[in-house]
Amino acid sequence: MFHESELEHRVSTIIQARADVRELHSQFPVLPFADDDGVVHYHTFDYYVVFDDGYRVAIAVKHARKQGQILDMFDRIAKHDFSHVADDLRLMMEEDATYEVFYNAHDILRAREHFDEVEYETARSIAKRLAGRFRFGELLRDCPHLGARRDAVWQLIDDGLLIPLSPGRISDMTWLTVPS
């Protein structure tokens, strides 16, 4: 995956960690728009996402100070037909790719690489026995393989079988619950 900036790196990591992403491409698509004088220009989007349901989104990654300029460009692009390439255009900024969300996404991606069926099922079984809400760290108690168990808990979060009860960075102190 290509990143021109640290913000783009955070955005791509967050997108990759989504469970519903089928494809992610960088530096695509390139779409035309006309300026006030009618001169045609082209914008290369930072990312192109295809979701499992086939929905296609072109994503521009910019800092918030450029929001007005980018949204104006989106309006100009919309005057041309881009439906052959994308269903929607999105702008992602710092507030969409906070460090907390980035680090959570990073942990999910790492956990996907280290799947351990035994630890996954053990963590899932323990979580089902805990009533109501419990801390992430409770699932690590008396664990002989802490790294594998931690990855298993992240995988359960990724699979939607554990739900964090608050936004922000997930840690051993984060309250979790099993969805009903």
N, C-alpha and C positions, 0 to 999 in steps of 0.2 A: 504494500500500500504506500502510495506517495504522499508525503507531507511537506508542505512549503513552510509551515510554521508550527510552533508548539500548540497553538489553538487547534489547528487542523488535526494534529496528532490526537489531542483529547477527543475531538469530535469523532474521528474514525474509530477510536477505541470504544467509545460509547455506542456507536452504531453497530460495530462488530459484536458487542455483548448482548444485543437484543436477540431474543429467541425467535423473532418472526422475520428476520432478514435472510433472504435467499441469496442475494447477490449484492456486492458492494464494489463499485468501480471508482477510480480516482481520475480527475481531469476530464470529466465527461458529464453531460453533453456540451457542445458548443452551439449556442443559440443566438440568432440575430435580433437586433433591436435598432430602431431609428432614433437619432437625436432630434432636437428641435428644428434643425435645418433639413431633416429628411435623409441625412447621411447614415448609411447602415454600418453598424459596428457589430462585433461578436463578443459574447461573454462565454468564457470557459468556466463551467461549474466545477466546484471542488470535488463533489461526490455525487454519485448516482446510485440510488438504492432501489432494489426490486424486492418487495416484500413477498412472503409466502403466498398471499392471495393475489399476486400479480400487480398490485398497485406500485407505480413507479414515481419516484421523487428525485428531482434535481436539487442539490443542496449547495448553497453558497455559504462559505464560512468567512465571516468578517467580524471585526470589532464593532461594538455598539455605536461608536461615533460615526460609522458609515451606514447606519441603518436607513436613514432617509434616502440617501443616494441609491442604495441597493433596492429598496422597495420601489423607487421611481423606475429603476431599470426593469424590475419585474413587471411593472405595469406596461412598459414599452414592449417587453418580450411577449406579454400576453396578447398584444395587438396582432402578433403573428401567430400562426397556428403551430403549437408545439406538441399537440396531442399525439403525434406519431412517435414521439420520444418519451414524454413524461406526462403524468397525470397532474402533477403539482410541482410548484417551485417553493422552496423553503430557505429561509435564512437562519443560520445557527450562529449564536454569539456566545460571549463569555458566560452569560447567565444560563445558557443551555448546556454548557460543558464546564461546569464547575469542577474544581479539583476533587471534591468529595465524590461526585458522580463518576468522574474519570477513574479514581482509585477503586471504587466499587466495581466498575466495568473491568478494570485490569484484573482484579481478583477473580471475577467470573471467568474470564478468558483463560487465566492460569489454571483454574480448577477444571475446566473442560479438557485441558491437556493431560490431566493426571487422574482420570476417572478410576476409582477403586470401588467395584461393586459391593464388596463386603463392608467397607466403611460407610458407603452410601446407605445401604440397608440398615446398618447398625444405627447411624445417626437418625435415619427416618423413624426407626422403631422407638428410639429414646424420645424423640420429639413428640410422637403420638401419645406417649405415656405422661408427658408433662402437661399439666392442666393449665388452660388459659394462656397467659404470657410467661415467657421465660427468657433469660439472657442467652445470647449466642454462646457464651463461655460455658454454660451448663452442659452443652452438648460435647464439650471437650474434656469434661471431668473424668479422671482416672483412665484416660485414653493412652494406650501403648504407642500409637503412631499418630502423634499430634498433627503433623503436616497433612497426612492423608485424611484425617478426620476433619480438619479445617477445610480442606478442599471439598470434602463431601457435603459439609454444611453449605458452602457456597453453591455447590451444584443443586442442592435442595432449594435454595433461594432462586437460582436460575430457572429451575423447573416449576416454580410457583408453589412448591410444597411447604415452604416456610415464607412468611411475610414479615418484613421489618415493620415495626409499629411507628417509626418516625423517619423523616427524611434525613439526608446527610450521610456522612461516612459511617459505614457499618464496621463495628469493632466487637470485641468480646463482650462489651457492656451493652450492646444494642439489644433492645427488647424485640423478641420474635414471637410469632404465633403460627399455629397450624390452621390454614383456612378450613372453614366448616363446609 
